[in-house]
Amino acid sequence: MILITGATGFIGHYLLARLLRAGYACAVLVRPPQSESMGRLAGLLAGVGLDAAEFIRAERLVPLEGDLDDCWPLTRDATVSPLDASRPSRVKGWPSARELRVATIVHSAASTRFASGSDGEPERTNVRGTRRLLDWADAAGVRRFHLVSSAYVCGRSAGPVAERFEFDPAAFHNDYERAKWRAEQLCVEWAGQGRADDCQSQNPENGPAGRRSHTEGSRSHTGFGRGSRSLTIHRPSVVVGEFGSGRSVKFAGFYLMARATELLDRAFASACDADRQAVPLRIGARPADRQNIVPVDYVADCMAAIVGDPGRDGRVYH
């Protein structure tokens, strides 16, 4: 069984669809009320040609009501959370992730907010939520973890960015980049069985402690899970709609720029002044600042192939 967080997200529902089509049984953590979240998920899956009810009846799609702030339905008896034993679960009757014998976690849930808000995002979901999920993985004995991160953990790095974790990252542009890097750091610590406040490289060439001083250059890590735990990090870049149809359920980022360009073009075309209509619409950009834009179906295909092949575990993928 694969446990997926963020299944109602843009990348998440495409990835879930790929895994279901490939024959995997998947549990999905959905926010309460479950009926609304599952209705939304059913609509998303219908958009890519799948009938959620059919997979639920076949027990290949199992909803778990909860969120990363509590993780209550992930407990053994669905009554007490190992993350907070003082809080009884609101969820009764559903099997827990432990009972479902979850072997793999795919953590796709994330906040994409760039700046911190009064609700604690993006740190609440991206950092604290990841920490809680890792704590539960420990309690439940899950040893295989896939993190859906972001290419933008590189921050203000210049030049090529390697498929590895940087322990000494460049400065970040915003709180989102910082939170996603911190989530990676927590996962790397978990994979290396290190402390959450004392990050250490597990690269064998760095000696038993695996920690290098700043005078020895930038510390990085390219392989994870050489012991009992396995971590794989996926770093998509700017994700847009499907390659063939353009289907998208999220119109932010790239789409905001595209929409603004369209509105400007319409405004110029409808201008009464003939001279203004003759002025070409140009969007200023620097040729050196190339953008990496990738279709969501390609991203999901790559991730599903990696999740489905344990031989590819323990790496960072761009």
N, C-alpha and C positions, 0 to 999 in steps of 0.2 A: 504494500500500500504506500502511495506517495501522498504526503500532506502538502497542500499548496495554500499559501497565503496570497492575498491580492488577486484572487481568481476573477473578481469582477472588474479588475483594472484593464487597461488597454492591452499591454503585453500579456497579462495574466490569463485572460480568457482565450486568447489565441494559443498560448502554451498548453492550457488545460485541454483544449480541443484536440491538439496534436497528440497529447498523451493518451486521451481516451480513444482516439482512432487507432493508436498503436497497440491497444489492448490492455493498458494499465488500469488498475483500480485507483481512484483518487479520492481523498477526503479534502474538503475545502472548508477553510475557516471563514465564516461569513458573519457580518455584524448583525446584532439584533435590531429589529425583529426579523427572524429568519425568513418568514414568509415574503417580506419585501425584498430581502437580499437575494433569495433564491428565485424570485420572480424576475429580478433584474438579470441574474446570471442566466436564467432560461432564455430570456430575450437575446442576450449577447451570443449564447451558443446557437440559437436559432439563426442568427445573422451569419454564422459560418457553417450552417447546414447540419447542426446536430440537435437532437431532441433530448433535452435534459431529463425529462420524465422517464424515458426509456432506459437511460443509464442508471437512474435512481432505482427503478424497479429491479434492475439486474444487479444492484448493490455494487456497481462499479463507480458510482458517484455518491459520496456520503457527505451531507452537510453537517458541519459542527458550528453551532451558534456561539459566538463570542468575538472578542477582538484582542489585539495585542496588549491592551491595557490590563486584561485580567487572565486570559488564557484558561478560563474555568473549564470549558468542555474538554480540555486536553488531559484531565486527570484520570487516574485509574478508575474511580467509581463515579465520576461526574458529580461528586458532592463536595469535595474539598480540594482546593488548588495547592499543589506542592510549592507554588510561588508565594502563597499567602494563606497559610493553614487556618487563619482566623476568619476567613471569608467563605461562607457556604456558597456553593454554586447555585445559580438560578436555573440551571439546565437539568432536567430530569428525563430519564428514559432513553436518551441518545447514547450510543456507544462512544467511549472516549477514544482518543487517538492511540492510547496505549493498548486498549482492547482491540483496536483495529490492526494492531501489529504494524504500525508505521515503521518502515525501514529507511525512508528517504524524506527529507524536508526540502521543498523548493520555496524559498522565501522571496516572494515577488511584491509583497505589500510595501508601499512607500508613500511618503509625502513628497510632492514635487514643488512645494512652496520654496521660493528662493530666499525670502527673508523671514526671520523668526516672528511669530505672532503671539498674541496673548494666550492662545490655546496650547502653546508649547511646541507647535510644529515649526520646522520639520524634525526637530530632535526627538519629540515624543514618539513618533512612529519609527523613524529611521534608526535611532540610537537605542532609546529605552525599550521600544518594541522588539528590536533585534535581540537585546540582552535578555529579555523575558523568554523569547522563543528558544534561545540557546540554553537558558536555565532549564526550560522544560525538556529540551532534547537530552540534557544530562540526566534528569529525573526519569525519563522514559527509556533511556538506553538507546536513543537514536544516534547513529554514528556517521551518517552520510548526509551532508548539508550542501545545498546549492543556493548561493546568494545571487539574486538579480541586482546588480549594482549599477554603475554608470561610468561611461568613459570620462565623465567630468570630475572624477576623483583626482584627476591629474592637476586640477587647479590652474595655476599660472605657469605650469611647466612649459619650457620652450624646447622645440625639437621633437624627435620621435619619442613616444611613450611606450615602454616595454610592457609585455604581458606579465607583470609581477606586482607585488605589493610593496609600496615604498613606505618604510618606517619613518623617514624624514621627508615629508611631502613639501612641495612648493606651497606658497601662499594660495589661498582660495579666493575666488571671486565673490562668493556668497555663502550663506549659511547652509544651503542645500548641499553644495559640494563638500563642505566640512562635515556635515552629518553623514553623508554617504561614505566618506573616507573613514569616519569613526566606526560606522557599521562594519566595514571591511576589517578594521583593526580588531574589533571584538570577535569577529569570526576567525581571524587568524590566530588570536589568542586561544580561542576554544579548540581549534584544530591542533594547536601545539600544546594544549593542556596547560597554558600559562595563565597567570593572573590577569584580570581585566585592567589592573592599574600598573602593570609592569610588562609591557610588550617586549617580546624577545624573538629574534629571528631563529628559525629552525634549520637554517642552511648548514649542512654538516661542515662545510669548509670554514665556518666561523667558530668552530670549536664546540665543546659540550654546552656551554652557556648560550651560544648562538648570538651573542650581543657584541656589537662593534662600537667603538667610540666614534664621535663625529670626525675625529682626525683621520680615521681609516676610510673615509668616503661615505657616500650615501648608503644607508642600510636598506636592503630590499629582500624580497622573498619570492621565489618563483614556483615552489612546490609545496603542497600542503597534504597532510593526512598520510604521512609515511608510517604512522603507528595505527592505533585502533580507530581514529577519527579521520574522516575524509571531508575536505572542503573544496568546493569548486566555485569560482567567481565568474559571473557573466557581466560584461561591461558593454552594453549597447550604447550607441551614440545618439544622434537625433532621429527618433523613430517616427515615421509617418505612416500613412495608410497603405493598404495592400498594393503590391506592384501592379497587378493587372486592372483591378476595379477602382482603386483609390479609396476603398472603404475605410472609414475611420470612425471611431466613437469618441475621439478626443481632439478638440480643435484649439490647442494652445501652442505656445512656442512658435515653430515654423509657420503654422497656420495663421497666427496673428499677423505676422509680417506679410504673408501672401494676401490676406484679406485687406490689410491696409493698402497694399499696392493696387489691388482690384478697385477699391473705393476711390483712390486717387485717379486711376485711369478713367473710371466712369465720370468723375467730376470734370476732368479735362475734356472728355468727349462731349459732355453736355453743355460745355461753356458756350456762351453766346458770342464771345470774342473769337473770331476766326484765327487771329494771330496766336491766341492761347492754345487753340486746338492743334496748331501746327508744331507746338513745342513738344519734343519727344519726352516721355516719362523715363527718367533714369534713377536707379537706386544706387547711391554711392557705396562702394565697397573696395577693399584692398585685395588685389590679386593674390597676395601671399597668404591671406587668411582663408584657406580652403575649408569648406564645410563637409562633414561626413554625414550624409542623410541616408537612412536605411529603411526599407519597407518592413512593416511589422510582421508580415507573413514570413519573410526571410529570417528575421530575428527568431521567431517562434520555431521555425524549422531547425535552425542551428541549435537552439537550446534543447529542443526535444531530442535531437540526435545525441547530444552530449549527456543529458540526463539518462537516456536509455542505454548508455554504454559505460559501465563502471570503469572500463579501461582508460577512459578519458578523464577520470576524476583527478582531483588534486592540482588543478591548474587554473590560471587566469585566462579568460578568452575575451578578446576584443571583437 
